[in-house]
Amino acid sequence: MQSPADGGVNLLYMTLIEAIEARHSVRKYKDEPIPEDILTVLRNRIREINDEAGLHIQLVTDEPKAFSGLMAYGSFSGVKNYFVMAGKKGNDLDEKIGYYGEQLVLLAQTLGLNTCWAGLSYSKIPGTYELEDGEKIGCYIALGYGETQGKAHKSKEIKSVSNASDVTPEWFNKGVEAALLAPTAINQQKFYIEYLGFKDNSRLPKVSARPLFSMAGYSKMDLGIVKYHFEIGAGKEMFEWG
């Protein structure tokens, strides 16, 4: 079987739904290099995303300093590989970083790797990344083979983050279930997803998703992550974002 990501042998160990269920944040990593064929898949996907979304995501490998300096709190250890999530400054940058960064997170999970989003727990090491005029770094994502597979955290009830009910479509409810498994800053889950039905002669029913106020910040980035999870759980072909 051919992998669409690299044109070679299929390296995927699980589906995206399985990846959503298996993925947990991991902060401690083994001293084990990532094989070159897996790095090739990740680099190819980064290139596609950067072209599609106008981002400037970069993969840094075999670099131990970013998560071991004074800024690297939060029990990180052994991190030598990470995604630098960067792009043009703008109101939509955080949401784009969340949406496309989670694509890389789940791809990494399907490839047998572990990850962790890091908003502040890293140091920017000169020479490990490039920024063009008008660009900024939104966050890093740690990457590698975890000492464990992490653990699940308590989630909110479906009805506290959406208008899902017995009368909303099953695909919508499944989308919300997948959204509740999305990583969010300090597990805050500050979002609300609403089934709107058919609006303005739309071809498909509309769904809205919005961030809620958060003292911790990162709610727009979280929203991008949540929307990608929702699309996987619901089926992107079932609805339109409203």
N, C-alpha and C positions, 0 to 999 in steps of 0.2 A: 504494500500500500504506500502511495506517495503522500508526503506531507506538503500541504499547500504553502507552508511557511518557508520551506527550504528546498523543495523539489527533490528531496532524497527520501531515505527510510523514515517511516512514521515513528516518531519518538514519544508520542502522547500515551500516557498511562491511564487517562481517565477523561470523561466528558466534562464540559464546563459545569453542568449541574452537579456532577460528582465533585468537581473542584471547589465549587461554592460550599458544599457540605463538609469537605475535608479541610479547607483552608482555615487556619488559625494563626494569629500573630506569633512569630517566633523571634526571640531576641538573642538566643545563644546558639552559636554555629560551630560545627565541626571544622577542623583544619583539613578540609577535603576540597580539592580544586573542582571546578565545574568543567566537564568535558567539552572539548572544542566544538563537537557537533551540536551540543545543546546551546552553546554560546552563539553559534551561527544562526540557529533558529531565532533566538532572542534579538540579535542584531538586525536580522532581516525584518522582523516585526517592528522594531523601533524605527527603521528606515521608512516602512510603510506608514506608520502612525505620524511621523514627523511630516511626511509629504501630505498626508490627508488632513491633518489638523493644524498644521503650521506651528507645531511645537518644536522644541530642541532638546528632546530627551537623549541622554547619553548613558551608556553602560560602562562602569568602571570596574575593573577586575584586579584581583591580587593587590589590593591597596588597603592596609590595615589601620591607617591613622584616622580616618574620618569618624569612626565610631569608637575611638579609644582616647580622645582628647578630653579637655575639660567640659566641653559641651555635651559629651556622650553619656548623659545620665539615662536612667531607665533600664538598667541591668543588661545592656547590650554587651556581648562578648563574642570574639571570634569572627566579627564581620570583616570580610575582605572584598566583598563584591556588593555593588549597589547601583541602582538607577538614580541618576540626577534628573529630576523632573523640572524642566525649565521651558520657558517660552516667552513670547512677547507680552509685555505688561498690558493689562486690559481688564475690564470688568468680568470677562468670561474666562480668564486664565485659570483660576482655581477650579472651576467646574470642569474645564477641559482636562486639567491635570488629573482630577479624580476619575473622570470617565475613562480616559485612555490609560492612565496608570493602572487601574484595576484590570484592564485587559491584559497588561503585562503580568500582573500579580497572578491572575488565574491561568494564563499560559504557563507561567513558571510552575504553578502547582501541578498542571497536567504533565509537566516534564520531570516531576519528582523533586522539585525544589521547594524551599520554604521562603517566606518573605515577611517583612514588617514595615508598615508605613511609619515614617519618622518626620514629624513636623519641626522639631527643634533639637532632637537628640543626636546631633552630628556636628562636625566641624567641616568647613569648606577648605579643602586642601589645594593650595595653588598648583596649577599644572595638571590637575586631574580632570578638568572640564573647560569648556569654552562658552563664552557668552557673547552674543552680538549686540550691537547698539539697541537699546530699548528692551532687552531681555532681562529676566530675573529668574532665580531659582525659587520654586514653590515649596519643595520638600525633597527628601531622599526616600528611597525604598531599599531596605536591606535585603540581601539575596544570598542564598546558599543552602547547604544541607544542615538542617537544624539538629541540635542534640536531642530534641523531642519534636513531636508534631504539633506542639502547642495545645491549648485547651479552649473549650467553648466558654463563652461568657453569657450571662443571663440576658435575654432579649425582652423587649417590651411586648405587650399584647398587640395583636394585629389591629384591633379596633382603636388603639391609642395612636397609631401612626397612619391610619387610612380610614376611608369610609367603606371598607370591605364588609360584606354582610352575606346573608343567605341569598340575597337577590342580585348581588353583583356577579358578573361572569366568573366561572371557575378559573379561567386564565388570569384574570385580574387578581384573584385571591392568591394564586400560586406566585404571581409576580411580587406581591407584597411579602409573602413568606420568604422568597429569595432575597428581597431587599433587607429584611430583618437580619439576614446573615452577613450583610455587608460590614466591613470594618469601618468604624467611625471614631473620631477623636475621643479618647477616654471613654469609648463605648457609649457616647451620649445619645445616639440615634435621634438627633434633632431634625426630623423631616416629617412631611405629611404628603401622602399620595392619595389622589382623589379620582374616582371613576366619574366622568362627566357625561358619558353616553355620546350619542351622535349630535354634533353641533354644526350649524352653518352649512348644512348639506355635505358634511364630511363623508368621505368614502368609508372610513373606519371610525369606531368610537374613539373619543378623546380621553386622555388621561393627563392629569396635571401632577407635578411634583414640585414642592417648594421647601426651602430650608426654613427652620425655625430659629428663633433667637438663641444664641449660645454664648455664655461667658467665656468658654474655652476657645472660641473661634473655630476656623476650619469648616464651618457649616456648608459653604459653597463647594469646597472640595469633597466633603462627605456626600453632598447631593449628587455630584458626578458619579461617585462610586455606587451610590444607591440606585441611580437610574440605570447603570449598566447591569447591575444585578437584577433589577426589575425586568429589563428587556429579555434577559436569559430565562427567567422563571416564567414570564407571561408569553414569550414568543413575540419577537419584534414585529412580525407580520400581522399581529392581531389588533394593533391600535396605532394611534398617532399621538404624539405629545401635544398637549394643548396649552 
